[in-house]
Amino acid sequence: MIGVIGMGDVKLSGLLAGALALLPPGRVPASLLLAACVACAVAGGGAIVSMRVSSRRTLPFGPALLTGFWVAVVQFAVIQSAVVQGA
């Protein structure tokens, strides 16, 4: 499994984790869990599709990380607006 994730993906995940750390502490675990689930689902779907299309063994994880990050940010914004409107 060595070489499965590249250093660009590692750097991007650190940057995105730092950005999610700016959220209020009560919302971070749920947002990180959602981001991880979406990222894994996107990467898994991409792996299934790419293995059928080509014989390469590497899969870029960056798009999946970004998709998970944006889903977590949108989820946080929706919950935050619902909380503000309900107060």
URBEL-V957074 format. One record per backbone hydrogen bond with DSSP energy under -1.0 kcal/mol. CO is the residue of the C=O (numbers start at 1). NH is the residue of the N-H. If there is no record, write none. Layout:
co,nh
CO,NH
CO,NH
//
This chain:
co,nh
1,4
6,10
7,11
8,12
9,13
10,14
11,15
12,16
13,17
14,18
15,19
16,20
17,21
19,22
20,23
24,27
27,31
28,32
29,33
30,34
31,35
32,36
33,37
34,38
35,39
36,40
37,41
38,42
39,43
40,44
41,45
42,46
43,47
44,48
45,49
46,50
47,51
48,52
49,53
50,54
61,65
62,66
63,67
64,68
65,69
66,70
67,71
68,72
69,73
70,74
71,75
72,76
73,77
74,78
75,79
76,80
77,81
78,82
79,83
80,84
81,85
82,86
83,87
//
